[in-house]
């Protein structure tokens, strides 16, 4: 069967129209003519008859087998336009439009945090990313996505899997680059006993890991895994949220700072460990609110130990169940809000009724962002501009910052 790809789906699959409905073809680009065998709504054993001018040779040697990157076969310019289109389409779905600033994309080999899948084998360990739509683990020694410091942790991670992995189950290893070395969190490892504890501590020391957390318990701490936010140093709790790349974090921070302008009293909602709150505190008073108490404690400690910051206050509060009410924003000149993927429906509803002059909205989900944007606009705000930030290079993931203001 021959089909021509019309567009890309939200996960990057090529989408075509067949005689009986929609057909999906992975790894294709709009305009390409493809021939293959139709199996359900998928085209199998396909080959490209007419390639797109936007098709390029994947830069990674693992591109054909690894499922970690979906769009390495497309030019950077095409991917940038596609991601802008994802956000514009989400806004259009709510009847909205906006001015878009040029997209900012993180470079290759810049991902500072990743979750690696691993299994213990008869002769060692198999470690890497899953193949697409499969539980098969693909070894990725030449990964073009991860920071070289993360690639350098692979021998140590393999040693952990040999010690505490299972041949019948999969181990998940989340590795984060810190100023003091790798911060490693293992889930799915063997139950701890005294012998395993000693061996894990030995591996941590031998390979220079800053911290090792095993099934939720910190079992070795060689040194605090510090992250820098402006003038402040913070040691996040295990598993705490961190932006995927340092370049992406700075792009988001610059956009937030541009959005709020000269505001001198700021509320940072869903503040995490201080990604925005601590750098902004160099020029403004900041009240940081977050539902996770350990993250709030880390932020507060970082603020207290930093020099040259304005006043920083913290509040542990579930913003889904108990959002800040309009009267709690009295005197606030700007709000920064960075909710999880589900968005912040309840908090946006109270913000829409507040008198806050400017809101910098950070989002990792264009759909929930567009829904929340409509709420703010219905409450009297204007969507001034949107800045798309692509720090999940070669994926379908999109992040953004948007500026809302009251007339």
N, C-alpha and C positions, 0 to 999 in steps of 0.2 A: 504494500500500500504506500502511495506517495501522499505527503501532506506538506503544506507550507506553514511555517511557524508565524503566527499572528502577533504574539506578545509573550511576555514572561509572566508567570504566576508569582504569587507573593513569596514563594520559597526559591525562585530562580528557575523553575522548570519551564521549558518551552511549551506554549499552549497553541494548539491548532484545532480547527473545526473539521470533524469527520462526518461521514454520511449519517451517523447515529448519535452525534453529539461531540462533546469536548474530548480532545486527546492530549495527553501529557507526554512530553519527550524530554528527559533530563539532559542537561548540558548543551542545549540548543539556544540560538539567538533569533530574534525576529527577522523575517525575510528569508530564512534558510529553508531550502527544499530538502526533505528527508524521506528516505524510503525504508520501510521495515515491516515487521509482522505485528498486527494489532492483537493485543491480549488484554481484553477488558477495555479500560480507558487509557492503557499505556501502549506505546510503540516499542517493541523489543527487537533486538538484533538489527538495529537501524544503522544506516550509513548516510552521510551528508552528500547530497548531490550538488547543491549550490551553497557554498559557505558565505557567511556574512562578511562584509568588509570590516566589521568590528571584531571578528574572531582573531585571536592571537595564540601563540604557543604558550602554554602554561609555564610560569617561571619555576615551578616546583617539580622535582622529579617524582613526587608522590601523588601528583594531582589525579592520576587515573584511578588510583585505588583508595586513597584517603577521602573520608567524607567530611573532613574539617573545613575545607574551602569549597564553595559552590560555584564561584564566578571567575576562576583563574583563566578561563578560555575567552574572556571578554576584555576588551581594551579598558584602560582606566577611565577614559572619557565616557565610554558607554556606561560603565558601572556608576559613575558619578551622576549622569543624567537619569539613570534608572532609579537611583536612591532618592534623588530630588523628586522624581515622579511619584514614588511611593508616598511621600509626605504630602505632596500636592493633591494626590488622589484621595488621601484620607480626609484632608480639609474639604475637598469638593463634595465628599460624601455627606458632610454636615452643612453644605451650602456656604462654605467659607473659602476665602482666598487671602493671600498675603504677599508682601514683598519678600523675596528670597535672596539672602546673601550667598556668595560663592561657597560651595561645599569645601570643607576642610577634611583631608584624609590623612590618617596616620601612615607612616612609611612601612615597608616590609621589615620583618625581623624586629618588631617593636612591642609585641604582646608581652606584657610583664606578668601576666597571670594566666594559668591554663589548668584545666582538669584533664589528667592523663588516665586512660584506662589501662589496666594491666592484669595479667594472669601469670601465675607461677607455672612453669613447664617442667618437664622431666629433666632438662639440662640447664635450666636457668629461669628466665622470665621473658615474656612477650609484653611489650609496652608501646603505647602510642595512641592514636585516635581510631574511632570506629570507621569502618567503611560505610558508605552511604546506605541508609535503611538496613543496617545489618549490625549484629553484635560481634562480628569479626574485628579483631584488633589489628591495625596496620602500623608497623614500625615506621617512624618518621625521623630518622637521624638528620635529614637535610631539610627539615621544615623551614619554609620561607616566611612563616608567620611569627614564630616565637623569637623572643629576644635571645641572643647567644648565651646570656647568663642562665636562662632556663634550659637550653639544650645542654649546657655544661652540668646540670644536675642529674642527667639521665643515669650515669653510672651509680650514683648514690640512691636514686629511686629504685633502680634495679636491685640493688642490695637489700633495700627494704622489702621489696616484693619476694625475694628469695627467702628472707627470714620469716615474714609474716603473712605471705599471700597463700591462696588456696588454688589447687589445680581444678577444683570443681566450681569455683565462683570467681567473680571479678572484683578486683580492688580498684578503688578510685583514689587518685592522688592529685590534690589541688596544690599547685606550686605557685608561690608569689615571690617575685623579686623584691627584696628590701635592701635598705642601706647596709644592713649587717649580714647579708647572706640570704639564702632561700628560706622561706617560711613554708613548711610542708604540713599538709593536713591529709591524713589517710582515713578512708572509710571503707569498711568491708574486710579489714585485716583480722587475723586470729585474735582470740581472747588473750588478754595480757596475763603473763605469769612472771615470776621473778627472773627467770632465765631470759625470756624475751625482752623484758625491760632493760636488762643489762646490755643485750646485743643492740637494741635500738639506740640506746645512749651512745654506744661505741660507734655506730654508723653515723649518728648525728655529729659527733666530734670529728670522725675521720674525714667526712665529706664537707665539713664546714657549714652545715645547716644552722640557721639561727634558732629555729624552733621546730619541734616535731610534735604534732597532735595526732593521737591514735584513737580512732573511734570515739571522738569527742573529748578525750582526756589528754592534756599536755603532759607528755612523758619525758621530754628533754628540752631544756632551754639553755642553749649555749650563750646567747646574748639576745636582748630584746630586738625583734624585727621591726626596726623603725621605718616610718614613712615621713617624708617632709611635705608639709602644706604651708607654703609661704615661709615665715620665720619660725614656725612651730614644728616640732618633732613629735610624732604620735606612734605609739605601739598598739596597733589594732588588735582586738581579740581575734582568736582563730576563726576563720571563715567570714570575717567582716567584709562588707562590700568595698571594693576599690575599683576605680576606673581602669579599663583594660590596658591602656597605654599611657605613658607619661605625656606624650604629645597630644593625645586626645583629651586628657585631663586639662592640660593648659589651654587647649582650644575652647573647651567648655567654660573654663574660668574666665578667659579673656572676654568671651561673649556675654557671660553673666555680668561681669564688671561694666561692660559697655552698656548693657541693658539698664542697670540700676543707676548709672551715672554718679552724681555727687552725693547720693543719699548718705546720711550720717547715722541713721538708726534703722537697723535691718533685722528682720526675722527670717531665719533659715529653717524651713520645714523639711522633714525627712533628711536631717543634716548628716546622718551617718557618723563618720569619725572626723569630719571637719573639712572635707574636700573644698567647700566654698566658704564656710564660716570662718575658718582660721586665716586664710589669705585676705578675706574682706575685712577682718578685724584689724588689719594694719591701718585702716583709714576710717573705720566706722564701728559704733557699738553694735554688737551682734547678740541676738538671743537665738540659741540653737535648740531645736525641738526634734526628738527622735523617740521611737517606741522601744528601742533596744537599749537597756540599761548599761551593759558592758561597753557599747560603743559610745554612749554619752560620757561614761567615766573616762574612757581613753581620750576623748575630745577635751574634756575639762582638764585633765592632767596635762595634756599638751599645751593648752592655753595658759595654764598657771606657770608652766616652766619656760614659756617663751618670753623674749624681751621685745618691747616696742609695739605691743598690741593695745588696742582700745579695750574697753570692758567687754568681756564675753560671759554670758550666763547660759546655763543649760537647763533643759526640762525634759524628763523622761515621760512621754505621753503617747498613747495610742491614738494617732491622728485619724484612723479609720472609724473608731468608735467614739472618740471625743475630740473632734477637730477644734481648733481655735475659733472662738466666736468673734463676730465683728467688733465688739467693744474691747477685745483683747489686742486689737491692732491700733489702739489710740496712740497717736504720736509717731507711729511707724512710717518711715518714708519709702521703704521698699521691702518686698518679700521675695525670697528665693525659695522655690519649691521644686524638689527633685524626687517624685514618688517612684515606687516600683512599677512594674509593667502594667499592673491593673489601673494605674492612674490614681487620682485622689478626688473621687466624685463628691464625697461629703465635704472635704476641706475646700474644694473649689466653690461649692455652693455658698459657704460662709464668706469666703474671700470676695465673691461677687457682690456681697452686700456690705463689704467693708469700704472704708474711704482711703485705702492705701493707694498712693499715686501711681506706683510702678510695680509690676510683677515680672520677675524673670522666671519663666517656666522651663525646666529641664525635663526631657522625656526620653525614654528608650522604646516607646511604643507609639507610633504615629496614630493608631486608631484611638487609644484612650486619650492621647493628647488632643485630638480633634474634638472628641466628645467634651472634654473639660474646657477647651477653648470656647466652644459654643456657649457653655454655661457662663464664662466670664463676660463674653460679648453681650449676652442677654442681660447681664447685670450692669452694663454701661461701660465696659472696657473696650479698647480698640486694639486689635492685633497689629502692631507696628511693623515687625519683621520676624523672619524665621532664619536661623542659622543651622544648617544640617552639618553634623560632625560624624564622619565615618571612621571610627576607631576599630571596628570589626571588619577589617579589610577582606575583600573577596567573599563576604557572607551576605545574607539577606537582611542583616541587622542594621537598624538605623537609629541614630541618636540626634537630638536637636536641642537648641535653646531658642525660646521665643520671648519677645518683649511685648507686654501688655501695659497700656497706660490709660488713665482716665483723662477725659478732656478737662 
